[in-house]
Each structure stands twice: as structure tokens, then as C-alpha cells.
Amino acid sequence: RCHHCSPAMLDVPFLPFCAFLGALGLLCVAMVGTWCQHWRGGFSLDGSSRTFNWHPVLMVTGLVVLYGAAALVYRIPNTWSGPKLPWKVLHGSLALGAFVLTVLGLEAVFCFHNSQGTPNMYSLHSWMGLATVLLFSCQWAAGFAAFLLPWAPTWLRALYKPIHVFFGSTILMLSVASCVSGINEKLFFSLKNGTMAYKLLPAEAVFANTLGLLILIFGVLVVAALARPSWKRPDSDSPDSRQVQDALGG
């Protein structure tokens, strides 16, 4: 009896879950901004370390939070019936916004490195981050061609759809891994002297480590929502889809 009740007890409605996830995403953005403003000196465009500070803020905002929001668009129950085009445009626009912020974040770190004479692309974090961005750009271009252009054949869309969904989750987890590794790398480079060494766990390290954990939790929850069968959009010709459309229609 308890075995049959446990799934219902653990069931969470989609919209409250999204509200919690949205609050968590905003918290991550606020924390990374606070970290860079309070401990790292703020922001500027002069090529100094304050220019670098745009990098973590834009990457967390675009590559994690905004990308996660784009991934969840098709889980909204209102998308399960009616025309798909407005939701396709919203999904693509959110992903494009995330990509633009990501490119600006890359520009910030390259500008900082070049102005300081620091080599580019020498760390695992940089390799993983650039690979994620390149994969993201290919994903967006392929998705635009397959799902938004009117001349894409139906068989091509059906063939590419599971690939698109798989790489969507993969890119999100790579984004989370890149951000977490970048936070750790920045702390190792910045917290060196005897009064605030990273190994002594000063307040900045506690704050930034907490930020990394929250980013990881955000990514895991988004992937969990994408994988949950009851939150997936039914196929248009399936009995489940017809039942949903009838329920929403009357």
C-alpha cells in the first residue's frame, strides 16, 4: 500500500516546480554578481580584472539560467495544444539570447587575457567552456534549420528531434561543469596570500563554493524536469496528446 502511495507523495506540480527553479536561477545570477562586485572589485570595460568580472556573470546568466529556461519551454502544459510556432519562436529566442550573452562573456575574458598578456585556452576549464559554446552554436543553428525554417521536411524533423533533445541536456550539463570549474579556478588564482588562502576557507571561498553548488543543483533539476515522462509534450498523433487537447479545449 505504501509502495503505491509513494510516487503520488513525491509528485510535484510543474508550475510550482518552475517557480522554485526560476527563483533558484535568479539567486545564482544575484550571487555571481555579488561575488564579482563585493570581492572582485566590480565591473568595467578597461581590460582590467574588472573586465574579466563580466565573464562569470554573463556565462552563468546565459549559458546556465537562460539556457535552462529555453530548455523547459516545451514542458509548459499550454504548449501541449494549439499552434507550435509561437513556442518555437520563444524557445529559439531564449536560446539565442543565451548565446549572445555567452559570446559577450567570452569576449570579456579574451579582452582581459590579451590586455594582461595572459595566454588564452591553456586550462581544462577553457577547453571545456569553448567546446560547450561551439556545440551550443551548432545546436542552435541545426534547430533553427530543422524546426523554424518552413521548408524542412517532416521526416528530417522527426529524425533530428531526439538528437536535439539529447544534446540540449548535454550542453546544459557541460555548461554547469564549465561554470563550476571556472569558479574553482578563479578562487585558486585569486586566494593566495597567507591571510586569505583558499585552503583557509575565507568568506569569499564559502560564498563562491555555495554559488557553485547552487548552479549544480539548478542544472540537475532542469535535466530532471526534462527527463520526467509526465512533463514531456505528447506526440501530436498520440492518444495522450488527443486527451490533453480535449481536456484543454473543454
C-alpha positions in Angstrom: 0.0 0.0 0.0 2.7 2.5 0.9 4.6 1.4 -2.2 1.7 2.5 -4.4 1.3 5.8 -2.5 5.0 6.9 -2.5 5.0 8.1 -6.2 2.0 10.3 -5.5 3.6 11.7 -2.3 6.7 12.6 -4.3 4.7 14.2 -7.2 5.4 17.9 -7.7 3.2 20.1 -9.9 5.1 21.6 -12.8 4.3 25.3 -12.3 5.4 25.4 -8.6 8.5 23.5 -9.6 9.2 26.1 -12.3 8.6 28.9 -9.8 11.2 27.4 -7.5 13.6 26.8 -10.4 13.2 30.4 -11.5 13.9 31.7 -8.0 17.0 29.5 -7.8 18.2 30.7 -11.2 17.8 34.4 -10.1 19.6 33.6 -6.9 22.5 32.2 -8.9 22.7 35.4 -11.0 22.4 37.6 -8.0 25.2 35.7 -6.2 27.6 35.7 -9.0 27.0 39.4 -9.4 27.5 40.0 -5.7 30.7 37.9 -5.7 32.2 40.0 -8.5 31.1 43.3 -7.1 31.9 42.7 -3.5 35.1 40.6 -3.6 36.4 41.0 -7.1 36.3 44.8 -7.5 33.2 45.4 -9.6 32.9 45.9 -13.4 34.4 47.9 -16.2 35.4 47.7 -19.8 39.1 48.8 -19.4 40.7 45.4 -19.9 41.5 45.0 -16.2 40.3 42.3 -13.8 37.1 44.2 -13.6 36.5 43.5 -17.3 37.0 39.8 -16.5 34.2 40.0 -14.0 31.7 40.3 -16.8 32.7 36.8 -17.8 31.3 34.7 -14.9 28.1 36.9 -14.7 27.3 36.6 -18.4 28.2 32.9 -18.5 26.0 31.9 -15.5 23.2 34.2 -16.8 23.3 33.0 -20.4 24.8 29.6 -20.6 23.0 28.2 -17.5 20.0 30.1 -16.4 18.6 31.5 -19.7 19.5 28.3 -21.5 17.8 26.2 -18.8 14.6 28.4 -19.2 14.8 27.8 -23.0 15.0 24.0 -22.5 11.9 24.0 -20.3 9.6 25.9 -22.6 8.1 22.8 -24.2 7.3 21.4 -20.7 4.7 24.1 -20.1 1.3 22.5 -20.3 0.0 25.3 -22.5 2.4 24.2 -25.2 0.7 20.8 -25.5 -2.1 22.0 -27.7 -2.6 24.7 -30.3 0.0 26.1 -32.7 3.6 25.3 -32.0 5.1 28.3 -33.9 4.9 30.9 -31.0 6.5 28.4 -28.6 9.2 27.5 -31.2 10.0 31.2 -31.6 10.1 31.7 -27.8 12.4 28.7 -27.4 14.7 29.8 -30.2 14.7 33.4 -28.9 15.6 32.4 -25.3 18.4 30.2 -26.7 19.6 33.0 -29.0 19.7 35.4 -26.1 21.7 32.9 -24.0 24.1 32.5 -26.9 24.6 36.3 -27.3 25.3 36.7 -23.6 27.7 33.7 -23.8 29.6 35.3 -26.7 29.9 38.6 -24.8 31.2 36.6 -21.8 33.9 35.1 -24.0 34.8 38.5 -25.3 35.3 39.7 -21.8 37.7 37.0 -20.8 39.7 37.2 -24.1 39.9 41.0 -23.7 41.2 40.7 -20.2 43.8 38.0 -21.1 45.0 39.9 -24.1 45.4 43.2 -22.2 47.3 41.5 -19.4 49.5 39.3 -21.7 48.0 36.1 -20.3 47.8 33.1 -22.7 44.4 32.0 -23.9 42.9 28.5 -23.9 45.5 26.8 -21.7 43.3 25.3 -18.9 40.8 22.5 -18.8 38.1 25.0 -17.9 38.8 27.0 -21.1 38.8 23.9 -23.3 35.5 22.6 -21.9 33.9 26.1 -22.0 34.8 26.7 -25.6 33.7 23.2 -26.6 30.4 23.9 -24.9 29.9 27.2 -26.8 30.8 25.6 -30.1 28.4 22.7 -29.5 25.7 25.3 -28.4 26.2 27.2 -31.7 25.8 24.1 -33.8 22.8 23.0 -31.8 21.0 26.4 -32.3 21.8 26.5 -36.0 20.6 23.0 -36.6 17.5 23.5 -34.5 16.7 26.7 -36.4 17.1 25.0 -39.8 15.1 21.9 -38.8 12.3 23.3 -36.8 11.8 27.0 -37.8 12.5 27.1 -41.5 9.3 26.2 -43.4 11.0 24.0 -46.0 12.5 21.5 -43.6 10.8 18.1 -44.4 8.8 16.3 -41.7 11.0 13.2 -41.8 14.1 15.3 -41.1 12.4 16.9 -38.1 11.4 13.6 -36.8 14.9 12.2 -37.3 16.6 15.1 -35.7 14.3 15.7 -32.8 15.7 13.1 -30.3 19.2 14.3 -31.2 18.3 17.8 -30.5 16.8 16.9 -27.1 19.8 14.8 -26.2 22.3 17.5 -27.0 20.1 20.1 -25.2 20.6 18.3 -21.9 24.2 17.5 -22.7 25.0 21.2 -23.4 23.3 22.3 -20.1 25.4 19.8 -18.1 28.6 20.9 -19.9 27.7 24.5 -19.1 27.2 23.7 -15.4 30.5 21.9 -15.4 32.3 24.8 -17.1 30.9 27.3 -14.7 31.7 25.3 -11.6 35.3 24.6 -12.8 35.7 28.3 -13.6 34.6 29.3 -10.1 37.1 26.9 -8.6 39.9 28.0 -10.9 39.2 31.7 -10.1 39.4 31.0 -6.4 42.7 29.2 -6.8 44.2 32.1 -8.8 42.9 34.8 -6.5 43.1 33.5 -2.9 46.8 33.0 -2.4 48.2 35.1 0.4 48.6 33.9 3.9 45.6 35.8 5.3 43.0 34.7 2.8 44.4 31.5 1.2 41.8 29.2 -0.4 42.8 26.4 2.0 41.8 28.5 5.0 38.3 28.8 3.5 37.7 32.6 3.8 34.3 34.2 3.4 34.8 34.6 -0.3 35.6 30.9 -0.8 32.5 29.9 1.2 30.3 32.2 -0.8 31.7 31.2 -4.2 31.6 27.5 -3.3 28.0 27.9 -2.3 27.3 29.5 -5.7 28.9 26.6 -7.5 26.7 24.1 -5.6 23.5 26.1 -6.4 24.5 26.2 -10.1 24.9 22.4 -10.0 21.5 22.0 -8.3 19.9 24.2 -10.9 21.3 22.2 -13.7 20.4 18.8 -12.2 16.8 20.0 -11.6 16.4 21.2 -15.1 17.7 17.9 -16.5 15.4 16.0 -14.1 12.4 18.0 -15.4 13.4 17.3 -19.0 13.6 13.6 -18.3 10.4 13.3 -16.4 7.9 11.4 -18.6 4.7 13.0 -17.3 6.1 16.5 -18.2 7.0 15.7 -21.7 4.9 17.1 -24.6 2.9 14.2 -26.1 3.3 13.5 -29.8 0.7 15.2 -31.8 -0.8 12.0 -33.1 -0.7 10.0 -29.8 -3.8 9.2 -27.7 -2.2 11.1 -24.8 -2.0 14.2 -27.0 -5.6 14.0 -28.1 -6.7 13.6 -24.5 -4.7 16.6 -23.5 -6.1 18.7 -26.3 -9.7 17.6 -25.5 -9.1 18.5 -21.8 -7.6 21.9 -22.6 -10.3 22.6 -25.2 -13.3 21.9 -23.0 
